[in-house]
Amino acid sequence: MGNENKTEIAICLGSACFARGNNTTRRVIEDYIRLHGLWDKVVFHGARCFNHCQNGPVLKINELIYEHVDENNVTELLDQFFNRP
């Protein structure tokens, strides 16, 4: 399966989002992907600035931008996106 069929998850690693904890959130996302066996369905990578700095930390899933994402709410966001109860 090529990348075109995979869900793209990009976490902002720009200085504002990184300072607000996106490095910790990155680890939570990696654990989530591993726990749910999603590595073959997801392309996960860091990105530089989505120009939403004032509302960071920022996460982009496919073309949707999520603001104020942190280690406390990212699991719920991923559950909703992947339709997990």
C-alpha positions as CSV (number, residue, x, y, z in Angstrom):
1,M,0.0,0.0,0.0
2,G,1.5,3.4,-1.0
3,N,1.5,6.5,1.1
4,E,-1.5,7.9,-0.9
5,N,-3.8,5.5,0.9
6,K,-2.5,6.2,4.4
7,T,-3.6,8.8,6.9
8,E,-1.0,11.5,7.3
9,I,-0.4,12.8,10.8
10,A,2.0,15.8,11.0
11,I,2.9,17.3,14.3
12,C,4.3,20.8,14.4
13,L,7.8,20.9,15.8
14,G,8.2,24.7,15.3
15,S,9.6,26.5,18.3
16,A,6.3,27.7,19.7
17,C,4.6,24.3,19.5
18,F,7.7,22.5,20.6
19,A,8.0,24.8,23.7
20,R,4.4,24.0,24.6
21,G,5.0,20.3,24.7
22,N,4.6,18.8,21.2
23,N,7.7,16.6,21.8
24,T,5.8,14.8,24.6
25,T,2.6,14.7,22.5
26,R,4.7,13.1,19.7
27,R,5.6,10.3,22.0
28,V,2.0,9.8,23.0
29,I,1.0,9.6,19.3
30,E,3.7,7.1,18.5
31,D,2.6,4.9,21.4
32,Y,-1.0,5.2,20.2
33,I,-0.1,4.1,16.7
34,R,1.9,1.2,18.1
35,L,-0.8,0.1,20.6
36,H,-3.5,0.1,17.9
37,G,-1.3,-1.5,15.1
38,L,-1.7,1.5,12.8
39,W,1.9,1.8,11.4
40,D,0.8,0.3,8.1
41,K,-2.2,2.8,7.9
42,V,-0.4,6.0,9.0
43,V,2.4,8.2,7.9
44,F,3.5,10.1,11.0
45,H,6.1,12.9,10.9
46,G,7.2,16.2,12.3
47,A,6.6,19.4,10.4
48,R,7.6,23.0,10.6
49,C,5.0,25.6,11.5
50,F,1.5,25.6,10.2
51,N,1.1,29.3,11.0
52,H,-1.3,28.7,13.9
53,C,1.4,29.5,16.5
54,Q,-1.0,31.5,18.7
55,N,-3.3,28.5,19.0
56,G,-0.6,25.8,19.4
57,P,0.4,23.2,19.9
58,V,-0.8,22.1,16.4
59,L,-1.4,18.7,14.9
60,K,-2.5,18.1,11.3
61,I,-4.4,14.9,10.3
62,N,-4.7,14.7,6.5
63,E,-6.0,18.2,5.7
64,L,-7.5,19.0,9.1
65,I,-5.7,21.3,11.5
66,Y,-6.2,20.7,15.3
67,E,-5.2,23.4,17.7
68,H,-4.4,23.3,21.4
69,V,-3.4,19.7,21.2
70,D,-1.5,18.2,24.1
71,E,-0.6,14.9,25.7
72,N,-3.9,15.1,27.7
73,N,-6.3,15.4,24.7
74,V,-4.5,13.8,21.8
75,T,-5.6,10.3,22.6
76,E,-9.3,11.3,22.5
77,L,-8.7,13.2,19.3
78,L,-7.1,10.1,17.7
79,D,-9.9,7.9,19.0
80,Q,-12.5,10.1,17.4
81,F,-10.6,10.3,14.1
82,F,-10.1,6.5,13.9
83,N,-13.6,5.8,15.2
84,R,-12.5,4.0,18.3
85,P,-14.9,3.7,21.3
